[in-house]
Amino acid sequence: MSLWPVFTGSSKPHDGIDQLPAPPPWRAFDGGPALATPAEHEDESATSPDRRHRARTYIATDEAVQLVNAALYLRRPLLVTGPPGSGKSSLAYAVAHELKLGPVLRWNITSRTVLHDGLYAYDPLSRLYAAGRRASATARGEGVGGGQAKAGAGDGPAKAGAGGEAAKAGAGDLEDHLRLGPLGTALLPYRRPRVLLIDEIDKSDLDLPNDLLNILEEGQYEIPELVRATRHTPSASVLVDGTDERVTVRRGRVRCRAFPFTVLTSNGEREFPPAFLRRCVRLELHQPREAHLEKIVRAHLGEPTPYAQELIAGFLDRGSAGELATDQLLNAIYLTGAAGLDGASRDALAQQLMPYLSRGHQDDAGF
């Protein structure tokens, strides 16, 4: 019996991911101990109503289904390129929903984003402040008791012992000031792959794609602050991205077990290094054609009315002359129906909701 495809694009949740064949030997990972995949509802920000709706109504093309499965089988990132509004980020939510892979871990990229931002966040100032409060409390305790204020030769070892305990305490509280980021969480040793959405990678600094190469190739990373503390604290319980759940990180090292299904989105605004591209499965999304567009409208808003059909036809005609986004059409169909308008006012409103996204085009086409 064929196991292809695992992802079908049906939006019906199933456990087919458990039947995924073993990875190629050059993409096998052995992190552990294995962690259970969190339930979809555990991250409230990742499962807001709009994201749940997008996951359940996404209409995948045949090409998208094929290449998603290729990325799953090969344990490779999926680089999705396409114009705004073509469904690049929604694809990640659709895969997570159908394959029951838990909340999507979303990393939004800006021109200032660096690799460290995706791995973990550490706040040394809050830790320093906490250490100062702890030292003040200890000093007050010693002054009140008076039993440890005796002078003598025995004070030396006692102080040394106190110093050692303080060092252990200092190392132990490190975990309270550190939290894993989306990328760092995705690389934990989950039994099932987590879905990681790296959104708008083309907005990044020039170095970020190259910096990602080693992490995505090796499926592991180190947290230097925890590595330095292993003498006193060989394991730390740290917060993960999106929830208040804690996981144990041993000796400051994280290694994945199931390589995360990683979706990198790009609007096609820049070129990427060949070394980066060859490590990705590449999918290019285009504006949908008539039959596909009607399916999208039906999934979001129900059976199109006669006027909605006119808007779809007008959208397709105007789309050949400039850049439009599918959500503009959905907004126009919804609002012209909900507002109860008719005639010229309805046409004017629809046209105002669907201006071209790129300059140089005249928005004088009517519906």
N, C-alpha and C positions, 0 to 999 in steps of 0.2 A: 504494500500500500504506500503510495507516494505521500511524503510529508510536506511537499511543496504545494501551495504556499502556507506558511505558518500564519502570516498576516494576510487576511483576505479582503480587508476594506469593507466588511459587512457591518461594522460597529456593534456586533453581537459578542459580548465577552465570552471567552473560552480559555481553556488551559493548554492550548496547543504549544505554548512555549516550552512546556516540559518535555515535548517530543522532539525538540530541536536537536539535530545530530551534533556529535562532538565537534569542537572547532578544529580548524586546520592546525597541525602541530606547531606552527609558528605563531599561532594566536591562542594558545592554551594558557590559562592562568590558574593558580592554585592557592589563592588567599584563603584564610580561615581564621577562626572557626566561622562556619556559614551563618549568615544572618537571614532571618525571615523578611520577606518583602512587606513593607508597611501597607496597610489598607488605603484605598484611594481617598477616603474621607479624613485621614489623619492629618493632612496638611490643608488647613482651611483656605489658605491663600491660593494653593494650587488647584483646589476643587471648588472655586467660586462658581455661581450659576452660569456665568458667561462661558467659562472654560469647559464646564460639563456639557453645555449646549454645543460648543464647537466640536468636542470630541465625539458626540453622538450623531452629529449631522454632517460630518465631513464626508465628502464624496471623492474618493480616490480614483485617479485614472489608472488604467491598466499598467502603464509604465511605472507609476508611483508604487503600485503593489509589487511589481517585479523587483524594483530596486530596493525597496524596504526589506524584502526578504533576502536579497543579496547581501545587504549590510548585516542583517541578523545572522545569516549563515557564516559569513566571513569574519564576523566580529570586527567590523570596520566602521568608522564614522560615516554618516551620510551627509554630504554637502548638498544643500537644496538651494538652487538659485532661481530667482523669478522676480517679476515686478511686484510692487506693493499690492497687497490684497489678493494674491494668488493662492493663499492657503499654506504658506511654508511652515509657519509655526503651528498652525492647527494640525498639521500632519503628525507632529510629535504627540499631541494630546489624543489623537485618534488611535495611534499605536498603543499608547499606555492603557487606554480604556479597553480596547478589544483584547489585548493580551494579558490584562490584569497585572500590570507591572507597577502599580502604586502611583502616588502623586508624581507629576512631572517636576524634575529639578530644573529650574529656569535660571539661566545666567545671561543677563542683559549686558551687552557690550557697548562701551563708549570709547571715545578716543583716548581716555585716560586709564582704561582698564589694563591691568597687568595680570600675569599668570597667578600670582599670589592671591589676588582677590577671589579667584575661583576655588582655590584649594582650602584656605582657612583664614580666619581673622583672629588676631591676637591683640589684646589691649594691655600693653605694659603699664600704662598710667593708672588704670583702675587697679591693677595688681599691686603697684607701688603704694597707692593710697590704702588698700586693704592691709598691706604689710605694716604700714605706719600705724594704723588703728590697732592692729594686733599687738605691736610692740608697746604701744601706750597702755593697753589693757594689761599686758604682762607686767609692766613696770609698776602700775598701780597695785596689782595683786601682791607683788613682792613687798612693797612698802607697808601694806596693811598687816600682813602676817608677821613680819619681823623675824620669823624663824630661820630665814635663809640669809640674814644679814650678818651672821657671825664671821669674824675674821679668823684666819688660820690656814695652816698648810693644806687642809682638806678642800679649800675652796677651789683650787686649780682644777682637779678632775671634775668637780661638780659643774664648774663653768663650762668646761670642755663638753661635758655631756649635754648641758643646756644648749650649747652652740650646735651640737649635732642634731638635737631634736628640732631646733629652729630651722636648720637647713632642710630637714625632712619635711617640716611643715610648709616651708616656703616652696619646696618642689611640689608638694602635694596639692597646694592651692592653685597651681598653674592651670589645671583643667577648668577652673571656674572662670577663667578669663580668656578662653579659647573656644572658638566654634568653627566647625567645618563649613566650607562653602559648598555651592552646588556641585562643582567638579570633584572636590574632596569627598563629598558624601556619595556621589555616584560610583566612586572607585572603592568603596567599602566592600567587603566580601559577601555580597548578597547572593542567595541561591538563584534568584531570577535576576536578569539584568534590569537595572533601573533605567529610566528614560531621562536623558540629559538634553536640554534644549539650550544651545549656545546661540543666542539670537543676535543677528546682524553683525556677524564676524567681520564684514567688510568695513565697519566703522572703527575697527581697532587700530591701535598703533601698528606700525609696520612689523614690529618684532613679535607680536603675539602669536600669529600662526606658526612661526618657527619655534617659539617657546613651547607651544602645545605638542610639538612632534614627539619629544621624548616621553612625555606623560601618556599620550595616547598610544604610543608604541609599546611601552613597558607596562602600562596598567598599574603603576605604583608610584608612590612618592614618600618623602620623609617630612616630618615636622621638626625642624631643628631644635626648637625650644623643648620639646618632649624628649628628643634624643639626648640632649645635655642633662636632662633630669633623671635619666634611667638609673643612675647609681642609687638614688633614694626612692624613686618612683618608677619601677619597671613597667607599670601599666597605668593608664589614665582613662577616666570616664568623661568623654567630651560630648558636647551638644552637636547634633547634626543639623543640616540646613532644613528650614521649613517647619520643624516641630520642636517640642521640648524633650524629645527622646534623646537618651545618651547611649553611646556605644563605647566599648573598650578598645583602646588603641594600645598595642603592646610595643614597647621600646621605640615609640615614636614613628613607627613605620606602618603604612597602609598599602595593602595589595588586594586587587580585586579578585573575585572568584568567577563571576559571570561578567564579561566585559559589557559596560553599559551601552544601551542603544543610544548613540549620540547623534543628534541632529544639529548641524550647523547651518544657519540660514544666511543668505546673502542676496542683496538687491542687484548684484552684478555691477557694483560701482567701482570695483578694482580687480586686479589680477592677483592670484596667489602663487607662491613659489612652487615650482614643479615637485619638490620634495614633499610638500604638504599635500598637493593634489593627488599624487600617486598613492597616498595612504587613505584616500577617501573613495567611497562609492559616490558618484556624482549624478544628481537628478536635476533636470531643468524643467520648471513649471511654466506653462504659458497660460494666457487668458483662455478660459474655456470656450468651446464652440457651442452651438445652439442646443444640442441634445444634452450635453453635460451641464450647461447653464440652467436648463429647465429642471434637471435633477437637483441642482443646488437650491434653486428657489423653492422647489417642492419640499425638500428636506427641512428648510428653515421656516417657510411660511405657508405650507400646504399647497393645494392645487392652484396653479395660477389662474387668475380671472382673465377675461378677455382684455381688459386694460393692461394687466400685468404682462400679457403676451405682447401687446404693443410696445411696452417699455423694454422688454427683452429684445425685440427686433430692432428698436431704435438704438439700444445699447450696443448691439453687435455691429450695426451700420457705422456708428460713430467710433467704435473701437478700432476700426481699420485706419482711422485718420489720426489717432493719438492715444495716449495712455489713460486707461480707465481701470478702476478696481471693482471687483465683484461686489464688495460691501456697499459701494455707492448705489448699485442697482438695487440691492436688498433694502437699503434705506429708502430709496424712492418708492419702491413697491409698497413697503409697509406704511410709510407716511401718507402717501396719496390715498391709500385705502382707509387708514384710520381717521384721517381728517375729514372724510366725507365730502371732499371737493369734487367738482365736475367741470368739464369744459376747459376753457383757456387757462383758468387759474390753476387747475390741476396739472396741465401740461407745463406751465411756467415753473411751478414748484419742482416738478420732476427734473426739468432742465437745470435749475439752480442747484439741485442736489448732486448732479453728475457733471461737474466741470472737468476738463482735462487736467491730469496731474502734472504734466510737463508743459513748460511755456512754449509759445510759438504757435498755438492753435487757437482758432476762433471758435468760441462757443455759441455759434449762431444756428446750429442745427436744431430743428424742432422735432417733436414726436408726433 
